[in-house]
Amino acid sequence: MEKLRQIVVDAGKEMLKRSLTVATWGNISVRDPESEYIVITPSGMDYEACVPDDMVVFDKDGRVVAGERRPSIEKDLHIRIYQHRPDVNAIIHTHPVYSTVFAVTRQGIPAITEEFAQVVGYTVKCAEYAMPGTKELAENAVRALGQERAVLLASHGAVCVGPDMETAFKISDVLEKTAQILILSRTIGTPRIISKQDVKVMQDFLKTGYGQR
């Protein structure tokens, strides 16, 4: 469990480094696929000052099994996603600038670049609005996320999921970059959306034909 706690501590610092949030906003978790324990960041603590013992550990049903700190107020969001998605073992909830532009205008982000198509998918939906830290927000996010890799929280930020922390960060970075490209492209023309068929072809290629064998 100590290793998982350290992963979350390091991820908090990395989230700040990548400008995916500011101050103490956002939250991060990982799940151990064997024990199904969930390690999540504490509420309102400076990521740079956090140590492994500050992380809070839940079981799969949301009961605290270790940690003395108050967990992130979005604990229900993380727990519900893990319950809904057995393929997910890492979640990053960010407050990035460009992605949040779409969140506050209640718009999704479609596949307009090949890297988005390969890494994120066909589209990222915006969930219906709910107050932060509520079970309603958690349910809205799970519904809009479905089987995809990211979801926007209305007037709030973004949530990216993956089988591990490295993948979740890659999705977060590509989502934010694509949001910026989409905003800029609309100033000079009409961005073209990649078809679902081509998205599937590119994702299959990424799995089987890209990189070193």
Order of alpha helices (4+ residues) and beta strands (2+ residues): alpha-beta-beta-beta-beta-alpha-beta-alpha-beta-alpha-beta-beta-alpha-beta-beta-alpha-alpha
